[in-house]
Amino acid sequence: MATSPRDPVLEQRARASRLADLGQRVGYGLFGLALVVFFIGLIGDFTGGISTAIIVCVVIGSIVLAPAIVVSYAVKAAVRDDLEHGREVG
């Protein structure tokens, strides 16, 4: 039984999609953590450490999330284009 050769473009697209999903989970998770830390600081004592933690979460979350969203839309557009032109999408 012969197996068909794998399309490197589809493999790369799948890898990009997995990385984009991971980036979105990490980015949104850091935003959520920033909110939790903010409310902990709001209820308790809002110190400089709390403020630093919030800023770090938001900055790193933004750095991770922005490209992940762009890559996710690019993968979706590529799949849609393949479907419109009758190509294999994986």
N, C-alpha and C positions, 0 to 999 in steps of 0.2 A: 504494500500500500504506500503510494508516494504522497508526500505532503507538498502542498503548494508553497513556493518561496514567500517569505514575509516581505511586505512592502516597507522599505525603510522610512518612507514619508509618513505612513500610518503609524509606525512604531514611534517615530519622533513626536508626532502629534499626540499620541497616547501618553507619552512621557511628559510632554508639556502640560497636558491636561491634569495629570496627577500632581505635578509640581504646583500648578495654579490652584488646585483644590487645597493642597497643603498650605500654600501661602495665604489663601483666604481664611482657612481655619485659624492659623497662627495670628494673622492680622486682626481679625474680628475678636479672637480670644484675648489679645492684648488690649483692645479697646474695652472689652468687658471687664478685664482685670483693672483697668484704669478707673472705670466707674465704681467697682467694688471698693477700691482703695480710697476713692474720693468720698464715698458715703461713710466709710470707716473713719476717715479724717473729719468728716462733717459731724458725725455723732460723738466721736471722741475728741482727742486733741490734734488739731491740724498743725503738724510740725513741718519743718523743712524737709525731713526725710519722706514724709507722705507726699509733699509737693514734688519732690524729685522723682519719686516712684511713678507718679501720675504722668509727669512730663516724659520720662523715659519710655513708659508703656505706649503713650500716644505717638511719640516720634518713631520708635522702632516699629510699632504697628503700621504706621503710615508708609514707612520705607518698604515693608514687606507686602502690605496690601495693595498698594498702587500698581506695581507691575503684575501682581497676580490677577487683578481684575482685567487689566489690558490683555494678558495672555489668554485668560479664559474667554473673553470676547473674540479674540483672534481665532482660537480653536473652534468656537461655535460658528464663526463666519466661514472657516475653511470647510467644515462639515456641511454646512448649508450649501456652499458653492459646489461641492462634490455631488450632493444630492440633486441639485438643479441641472448638472451636466451629465448625470447618469454614471458617475464614477463610483468605484467601491469606497465605502466609508469605514470599513473594518468590522 
